[in-house]
Amino acid sequence: MTSTARFLEGQVALVTGGGGGIGRSIACHYAKAGARVVVADLDDDAGAETVRQITDAGGTALFQHTDVASAEDARALVAKALSVYGKLDIACNNAGVAPPATPLAEIDDALWRRILSINLDGVFYGMRAQIPALLDNGGGVIVNVASILGQVGFPGMAPYVATKHAVVGLTKQVAVDYADKGVRAIAVGPAFIKTGMENNLDPEERSALETEHPVGRMGEPEEVGSVVAMVSAPNWTFVNGAYLPIDGGYLSR
Ligand SMILES: NC(=O)c1ccc[n+]([C@@H]2O[C@H](COP(=O)([O-])OP(=O)(O)OC[C@H]3O[C@@H](n4cnc5c(N)ncnc54)[C@H](O)[C@@H]3O)[C@@H](O)[C@H]2O)c1
């Protein structure tokens, strides 16, 4: 299958955080593969830009303002996909935020709650709203964007590490609860991806971070988006509950 194959022709996909680096790449790859895409984001301009890029390239997409930390928004997002495109085949729960690096004992309640509400509640609210639509559709796939930090710790990242481990666990739980009803769930685990945050690193920090990846560099959003589109394809029928690293070998050391 080449990257230009329309292996998602006729499918309807939604992507949360679709205005950001990784989410935009996922949305564009879904559209390129033939899916109609609902782009969800808190940032209206960023989401609209993703839709513009998709439609300029001949694809079909719409934007829905969404705060994934709101159960109501999660339901409205699915309702939008159903009302405009008539069904839901693919849901990618990608929106997530990282805290400023803080040792665990210095994390205040507000920071802890904020990261959990977006990274963990957001994925739960999302899947709770998405699963009935996937069941009505006769099946479908959920791809949750976790992280390498869904498998290992990282200095100062306690709430992020906790939420990403939990997302990997929730993904397995969907497989256990819904595999026999045709719903698949996969968690992907990117290592450090160039989405802008690396601009704040000084050259020494950047070089240290790059060296932690056996490939010797950070990843590009494109290297995540293309893989997420592939694992969303309807012929990946026997892959369920899996955690797939997209990490340049980071977890293999
Ligand atoms: N960049 C990396 O190195 C990296 C590595 C591993 C995993 N991830 C994960 O990939 C996902 C995307 O990260 P990214 O680097 O593209 O981030 P990003 O900051 O570039 O984009 C995130 C997008 O999510 C949106 N967003 C933030 N809070 C939201 C909310 N409450 N509701 C809806 N949308 C919201 C933002 O507006 C933004 O458009 C996250 O889950 C992140 O944890 C990123």
PDBQT file of the ligand as one rigid body, heavy atoms in Angstrom, charges set to zero:
ROOT
HETATM    1  N1  LIG A 301       5.057  16.434  20.708  1.00  0.00    +0.000 N 
HETATM    2  C1  LIG A 301       5.558  15.387  21.342  1.00  0.00    +0.000 C 
HETATM    3  O1  LIG A 301       6.781  15.268  21.539  1.00  0.00    +0.000 OA
HETATM    4  C2  LIG A 301       4.636  14.284  21.841  1.00  0.00    +0.000 A 
HETATM    5  C3  LIG A 301       5.216  13.079  22.244  1.00  0.00    +0.000 A 
HETATM    6  C4  LIG A 301       4.384  12.050  22.684  1.00  0.00    +0.000 A 
HETATM    7  C5  LIG A 301       3.022  12.230  22.733  1.00  0.00    +0.000 A 
HETATM    8  N2  LIG A 301       2.480  13.417  22.355  1.00  0.00    +0.000 N 
HETATM    9  C6  LIG A 301       1.043  13.551  22.439  1.00  0.00    +0.000 C 
HETATM   10  O2  LIG A 301       0.527  13.844  21.162  1.00  0.00    +0.000 OA
HETATM   11  C7  LIG A 301      -0.678  14.605  21.305  1.00  0.00    +0.000 C 
HETATM   12  C8  LIG A 301      -0.584  15.854  20.471  1.00  0.00    +0.000 C 
HETATM   13  O3  LIG A 301       0.539  16.582  20.892  1.00  0.00    +0.000 OA
HETATM   14  P1  LIG A 301       1.208  17.746  20.028  1.00  0.00    +0.000 P 
HETATM   15  O4  LIG A 301       2.658  17.694  20.315  1.00  0.00    +0.000 OA
HETATM   16  O5  LIG A 301       0.726  17.713  18.631  1.00  0.00    +0.000 OA
HETATM   17  O6  LIG A 301       0.640  18.989  20.801  1.00  0.00    +0.000 OA
HETATM   18  P2  LIG A 301       0.305  20.470  20.284  1.00  0.00    +0.000 P 
HETATM   19  O7  LIG A 301       0.370  21.328  21.490  1.00  0.00    +0.000 OA
HETATM   20  O8  LIG A 301       1.151  20.793  19.103  1.00  0.00    +0.000 OA
HETATM   21  O9  LIG A 301      -1.195  20.322  19.802  1.00  0.00    +0.000 OA
HETATM   22  C9  LIG A 301      -2.204  19.967  20.705  1.00  0.00    +0.000 C 
HETATM   23  C10 LIG A 301      -3.520  20.456  20.161  1.00  0.00    +0.000 C 
HETATM   24  O10 LIG A 301      -4.512  20.110  21.108  1.00  0.00    +0.000 OA
HETATM   25  C11 LIG A 301      -5.325  21.244  21.345  1.00  0.00    +0.000 C 
HETATM   26  N3  LIG A 301      -5.887  21.162  22.690  1.00  0.00    +0.000 N 
HETATM   27  C12 LIG A 301      -5.275  21.429  23.864  1.00  0.00    +0.000 A 
HETATM   28  N4  LIG A 301      -6.130  21.266  24.878  1.00  0.00    +0.000 NA
HETATM   29  C13 LIG A 301      -7.310  20.884  24.324  1.00  0.00    +0.000 A 
HETATM   30  C14 LIG A 301      -8.588  20.583  24.858  1.00  0.00    +0.000 A 
HETATM   31  N5  LIG A 301      -8.824  20.660  26.163  1.00  0.00    +0.000 N 
HETATM   32  N6  LIG A 301      -9.572  20.236  23.999  1.00  0.00    +0.000 NA
HETATM   33  C15 LIG A 301      -9.342  20.178  22.671  1.00  0.00    +0.000 A 
HETATM   34  N7  LIG A 301      -8.166  20.472  22.107  1.00  0.00    +0.000 NA
HETATM   35  C16 LIG A 301      -7.157  20.820  22.942  1.00  0.00    +0.000 A 
HETATM   36  C17 LIG A 301      -4.433  22.445  21.149  1.00  0.00    +0.000 C 
HETATM   37  O11 LIG A 301      -5.182  23.610  20.853  1.00  0.00    +0.000 OA
HETATM   38  C18 LIG A 301      -3.560  21.978  19.996  1.00  0.00    +0.000 C 
HETATM   39  O12 LIG A 301      -4.125  22.324  18.745  1.00  0.00    +0.000 OA
HETATM   40  C19 LIG A 301      -0.827  14.881  22.807  1.00  0.00    +0.000 C 
HETATM   41  O13 LIG A 301      -1.701  13.941  23.373  1.00  0.00    +0.000 OA
HETATM   42  C20 LIG A 301       0.580  14.673  23.332  1.00  0.00    +0.000 C 
HETATM   43  O14 LIG A 301       0.583  14.305  24.684  1.00  0.00    +0.000 OA
HETATM   44  C21 LIG A 301       3.254  14.455  21.910  1.00  0.00    +0.000 A 
ENDROOT
TORSDOF 0
